[in-house]
Every structure is written in structure tokens, then in C-alpha cells.
């Protein structure tokens, strides 16, 4: 998995934690209600990368943790072990196989407009055109179209199952299509603070912006 996909996963997730409102019969309003209610979240995830022919060519599995404001952690467990964690305006990328940690500031320089939503001061409505996409299988889908021409994304799809986050699809400007499926989703569970404390293992190379 390359670093572009790492950033994609991060910003996809945090796009989903700033908004308000509710109307049970409208997917956009259900999304807004979910976002308003979400203080913390844990889930298992499956991430699939899709090639230009529409065929999956890489599948990863892991566990996701989130706590507002500004804390998250992605543990990729299979087929390769990798970790992405954010706290206090920084993001740590740890590649177990490469024995390498990369630290970046979480600001406008990475991810363009979606990264700014991490601050909580910028709403989905101000930065995206939101469109109901109807139902596919058990999921209701909402499409987010960036209003900024400088965005890293062509579009983002968010899928809800009975009002809970269940899936995402990202089409970025690098031609990469990424799909994420969430399962065993827990809304507002207690999460130990140590989950978001990153300590570089002894002997790994550390690179920082």
C-alpha cells in the first residue's frame, strides 16, 4: 500500500465527523445525524484497491479507532502490518516491513480541502456538494463533490446502514479508486488514551517534516 492510499484513508474517515441535523427519510440528513452523535468510534475494516479495469488488485484488513477531536488510528493487520495514527496535529505512518516511521503535520499541505475538516471549523456543506445516491444492497449512499478545484479528490461516496457508517469509496486525482467496508462498528465506546500514543520501536528509521 502506498502513501497516497494512506492519506486517502485518513481524510475519508475524518470527512465523516463534522456536521449536524436529522431527517430519517433523507440519507444526507442521516449522515449529518450520525456525525453529530459521533464522539468516538471503533470498527473493523476491509480496504480494497481497484484498478482501471474495475478489478480489485489489493485487499487489506485491520482495525480503526477514532476519538474527537483530532485523534485516530488505523491498524493494518493483513496482508501487511502498517499503522497510521494522528494526535495533536501530527500524523505518524509506521511501516513494519520497512522499519520506517514518517511524521507529517496534519495541515493544508496534505490532502488539500479534506485535511482542513480535521479542525472541526469547516463544514461538509461549505466544502462539498452533497447528493443522495439512493440504495445499493443494504446501504444508503451519499456522494460528496468537492467545491474546490484544488481538492485531491474527484468524489467521495459514504454508505450508511441503518444510520451507521458502513462503507466509503474514494476516487482521487491520481486515478486511484479505494473502497472501504466497515463492520463491528461501535459508536461512542470508551477508548483508552494510550491507543493514540505512538512510540517508535527501537531501531526504526524516523523521518519528520
N, C-alpha and C positions, 0 to 999 in steps of 0.2 A: 504494500500500500504506500503511495507516495504522499508527500507533504500537502499537495493540493487537496487530496481527499481528506486528510486530517483537518484542514481548515474548514472544508465544506461541512463536515460533520459537526464541528463546533458551532458554526454560525447557523446552521439549520436548526439546531436544538434551541439556541437562545433566541431565535426569532419567535419562539413559542412561549415567551414568558413576560410579555408586556402588553396589557390591554384591559378592557372592561366591557360589561354589558351582557344581556342574555335574552334569547328568544328561542324556545325549544324547537320551533319548526324551521329554523334557518341555520345551516351549518356554520356560516360566518359568526353568528351570534353564539352558537355553541362553543366555537373556538374561543371567542372572547371570554365567555364564562369560565371555561377551563383555565385560561391564562390567569384570570383574576383570582381564581381559587388556589392556584399552584404556588405554594411556598417552598416545597421540596418534592422530590420525585426520585424513585429508583425503578429500574426496568432492565430486563434482558433485551439484547438487540441482535438483529441479524442485518448485516450490511452487504449489499450486492452491487458490484460494479458492472455496468452494461456497455458493450461495445457498440460501434456504429451500425452493426447489422441487427442490433436489438437482442443480442445473446449475452447471457451472464458469463463473465470470464474470471471473476474473483469473488468469493464469499467469505465474510469474516463474522465471528461471533464474539459476544462479550457482554459486559455489564456496564450500565450507565447510572451515575449519581448526579443529582442537581440540588442545589440549595440557593435560594435567593437571599441577598443579592450577590451575583457575580462569582459563584462557586460551582464548578462542575468537574466531573471526572469520567473519562471513557477508558475502560479496561478492555483491550482487545486480547482475547484468550486463545482463539483458534482462527486460522492455522498458525498465525504468528503472534507472539506476545508483544504488545505495544501499549503505551499509556499516554493519554492526553489529560492534563489537569490544569485548572485555572483558579487563581485566587489573587486578590489584591492587585488586579490589573495586569497580571502576567500569565503566560501560558507555558507549561512545560511539556515538551514532546520527548518521550523516552522510548527508544528503540532497543529492545532487549538483545536482539541478534547482533546489531551493530555496536552495542555497548556505547551508546551515544545519547546525550541529553541536549536538546536545543531549547533555549529560553527566549521568548519573544514578548514584547509589550503588546497588550491587547488594546489597540487603539485604531485610529482611522487608517493607519498604514497597512493593515492587513484585513482584507475582506471588504474594503470599501464600506458602503452604507450598512450592510447587515451587522458589521462589527460595532457600529455606533449604538445599536439597540441594546448592547450589553449594559450601557449606562442606566437604562430604565427611563431616560428622559425623552426618548424618541419613540413614537407610537407606530404600530403597523400601518394605521390609517394614513399617517403623514408620509410614509415612505414607500408604500405598496398599494397597488390596485388589487383589491381582494374580490375574487369571483367564486361563487358556488359552482362546483363541478358535478354535482349530483352524486349518486350512489354507485359504487362498483364493489360487488360482493357484499361484505358486511360493513364496509367503510363509507363514510361521507367525506368527500374531498373538497378542499378549498385551494384555489390557485392564488399565489402571490406574485404579482408582476411588478418588478422594481420601477419606481418613477424616475430614478436617477440613471442617466446614461453611463455613469461611471461604475455602476454596480458590477460585481463579479458574477452575478447570476442572471440567466435568461428568465428563469421562473423557478418557483418552489411550490410543490404540492404538499399539503398537510392532510392526513387522513385521521378521522375520528371514529371510534367505535363506542357507541352509547355515551358520547360526550367526553371520552378519554383519548389521549394521544395514542395512536396505533401504528401510523406509518408516515413516511416522508419520501419525497422524490425531489432531487436537485438536478437541474440542468445548468451547468456553468458555462462561462465563456471560453473555457478550454476544450469544449466538446465532450466533457465528462458527464455521464449520467450515473447518479448514485441513488439507490433505493435503500431505505432503512425500515425495518419492521420491528415494532416493539411488542414485548409480551411480558406477562407477570408484572404489569405496571402497578406501582403503589403510589398513591397521591398523599403527600404530606406525612410521610413516615419520619420518625426520629432518625437522624443521621449523626454519627459520632464526628466531632470536629477533626479528628485525626485522619478521616477519609480524605480530606483536602490538604493534608500536609505532605509535601513532596520532599523526599530526602534522596539525593543522587547516590546510587550504590557506589561503594568503594571501587576505584579503578576505572570508572567510565569516563569518557571524554565529555566535557561540558562546554557548550558554545552559547554565548549570550549576545544579544543585540546591544 
